[in-house]
Amino acid sequence: MNMTLRALLGATALLTLAGVATAETTITVATVNNGDMIRMQGLMDDFYAKYPDIKVEWVTLEENVLRQKVTTDIATKGGQFDVLTIGTYEVPIWGKAGWLVGLNDLPEAWDKADLLPAIAGGLTVDGELYAAPFYGESSMVMYRKDLMDAAGLTMPDAPTWADIKTAAAAMTDKSKEQYGICLRGKAGWGENMAFLTAMSNSFGAKWFDENWNPQFDQQPWKDTLSFYLDLMNEYGPPGASNNGFNENLALMQQGHCGMWIDATVAASFVTGKDSTVADKMAFALAPDNGLGKRGNWLWAWSLAIPAGSAKVDAAKAFVAWATSKEYTELVASKEGWANVPPGTRTSLYANAEYQKVPFAKMTLDSINSADPTKPTVDAVPYTGVQFVAIPEFQGFATAVGQQFSAALAGTTSLDDALAAAQELTKTEMTKAGYIK
Amino acid sequence: MARKTTQTRKAVVTTIAWIIGFLIFFPILWTILMSFKSEGDAIKAPLAMLSTPWTLESYGEVQARSNYLRFFMNSVIISLGSTILALVIAIPAAWSMAFVPGKRTKDLLMWMLSTKMMPAVGVLVPMYLMFRDFGLLDTRTGLVVILTLINLPIVVWMLYTYFKEIPGEILEAARMDGASLRSEILYVLTPMAVPGIASTMLLNIILAWNEAFWTLQLTTSDAAPLTQFIASYSSPEGLFYAKLSAASTMAIAPILILGWFSQKQLVRGLTFGAVK
């Protein structure tokens, strides 16, 4: 009897162990719909070969839908996701709120020291890395070299805003629907305000002084907006107040823009197979005004683990794999170096093969020239280059963006738009307790 | 002369109706046309786009990337489930309001309708917390419940309007013949109100199929319907118009076909009682 009982117990223990050994952990990854993320979904066999007991369930959504959804989930500890794709705006806020799992303990081979300092800085709160960068981007000037040559002009590698205006004037020929410059005009904190905030940094403007008082009533903001409106009204395409990234991309690809200042990630699109001007494109740093700051932004789509996840170990294994140097090499081996997620690691830019990619150096220089901890000419109480890393920013920046978009559309004046921006920002900051 | 004027007027009205109809249908038509273009061609100027080659490339990519059938089945289950549940609740409710009205029936009806006036996002967090605590996040049961609640006021209102058109004397006669309440509703009222119930059902299926706030907020993968399938093909940075159009066409095709075959019932039901 004893023998039978022992045998049964032994068998049960073995079965339990076997069950544990083969138990599959499913993690849910929330991600944005961009080329790099979709590519990763096609390369999961490599991950499954390394981690056969982890299954990944993808939830791909449009950026704004995703942002609203993951914010609700993380704020209510809903626990629907184990890995989130979030940007440099969310990471400092959510990290400080204790909503994210720290990633300082990722394996040594993952090589945290290899991350580009500007990118790592934007994802770190009080010395703790809260998200692993998947791809990083800045903004830069993408221009038609053929049109510049025809106008007898040369674009400097590091142009000033005056250079941009001269080039825009020379390349504009409205009779051929050819416009010297295309810039974002569509209202939104991530649309026109991303561009205008970065641009304002190079004009010496800032959102707030050190006591959180809005600064739209100061001369640098007036200079910024006035320059932007003149440039777009004189040399921009019609209906520019409705143009965001995609609309400008379409205009550039069809040869309607002489210049476009936007995300570095666009370089691969304007030189890609769908572009009619792919072989005519050249790149330069975002412009400055000689004040020590360029008008470029800094953004990184990064992978983070919500504090409510019950599968932190599996999630960390996935994050480490997806943001590793080995993953970069995997993409290069399957799809070529031009398709590797850019802007996160120093080693990528030291790679001789990657250096051959036409926009690689300009992307690196652009990222390195942005400093999220010191975004403006003067000292400010906030971090973030094209945003202010406080939770209230999304709301009032979109409202300010609507004012500036209206000024571009001609339905309000420059002065009225600035006055309205000042007033509404002041009201929101007072309500939120920043202004006593 | 009078006849000529009437015919001219008829022709003008018909032309205007066709133009309005075409304008309403145009976005859907354009979506379908764009879905048969490559990404590069889809962003071209409208006239230039039409002259470019037609391709099934986007449909191929969408099929390769997403499990359409899973999203489709979720949409079917959620919209049918919520419609049936709503009818089960609304038929007795509308019966009592139409045939045994109380002092506050009109107020109650107005209150029910007023719940539709609040923006959904206003109750997102409390609703999310309830779903989390009841374990309903990312479940089809959860979505059936929420869509039933959302559409219930409209279903009750529509059925109430149809039931009001039915003479109460017929139900009275059934009662005098000894019919129970259940038999009265099931065997007398329901058969007479079939056109109204059918159009209410169809409208509710369409509303549930297209609902894109709660279905996006409360699901991730297991219960995600076609609204999430569409949302996964939009992006603020990148070329996606052709793929988004292909995904949208695949998502709306079933409901378009359903609408096409049931248009007679829909129109009959929606105009029921409109002209006396």
Chai-1 contact restraints between the chains, C-beta under 6 A:
chainA,res_idxA,chainB,res_idxB,connection_type,confidence,min_distance_angstrom,max_distance_angstrom,comment,restraint_id
A,T28,B,T220,contact,1.0,0.0,6.0,A-B,restraint_1
A,N33,B,S232,contact,1.0,0.0,6.0,A-B,restraint_2
A,N33,B,S235,contact,1.0,0.0,6.0,A-B,restraint_3
A,N34,B,S235,contact,1.0,0.0,6.0,A-B,restraint_4
A,N34,B,G238,contact,1.0,0.0,6.0,A-B,restraint_5
A,E57,B,S221,contact,1.0,0.0,6.0,A-B,restraint_6
A,V59,B,T220,contact,1.0,0.0,6.0,A-B,restraint_7
A,V59,B,S221,contact,1.0,0.0,6.0,A-B,restraint_8
A,T60,B,S232,contact,1.0,0.0,6.0,A-B,restraint_9
A,L61,B,A231,contact,1.0,0.0,6.0,A-B,restraint_10
A,L61,B,S232,contact,1.0,0.0,6.0,A-B,restraint_11
A,E62,B,A231,contact,1.0,0.0,6.0,A-B,restraint_12
A,E62,B,S234,contact,1.0,0.0,6.0,A-B,restraint_13
A,E63,B,P236,contact,1.0,0.0,6.0,A-B,restraint_14
A,V65,B,L216,contact,1.0,0.0,6.0,A-B,restraint_15
A,V65,B,A231,contact,1.0,0.0,6.0,A-B,restraint_16
A,T72,B,Y128,contact,1.0,0.0,6.0,A-B,restraint_17
A,T76,B,Y128,contact,1.0,0.0,6.0,A-B,restraint_18
A,T76,B,L129,contact,1.0,0.0,6.0,A-B,restraint_19
A,G78,B,R132,contact,1.0,0.0,6.0,A-B,restraint_20
A,G78,B,L137,contact,1.0,0.0,6.0,A-B,restraint_21
A,Q80,B,L137,contact,1.0,0.0,6.0,A-B,restraint_22
A,Q80,B,T220,contact,1.0,0.0,6.0,A-B,restraint_23
A,F245,B,P236,contact,1.0,0.0,6.0,A-B,restraint_24
A,F245,B,E237,contact,1.0,0.0,6.0,A-B,restraint_25
A,A250,B,I43,contact,1.0,0.0,6.0,A-B,restraint_26
A,D274,B,E39,contact,1.0,0.0,6.0,A-B,restraint_27
A,D274,B,G40,contact,1.0,0.0,6.0,A-B,restraint_28
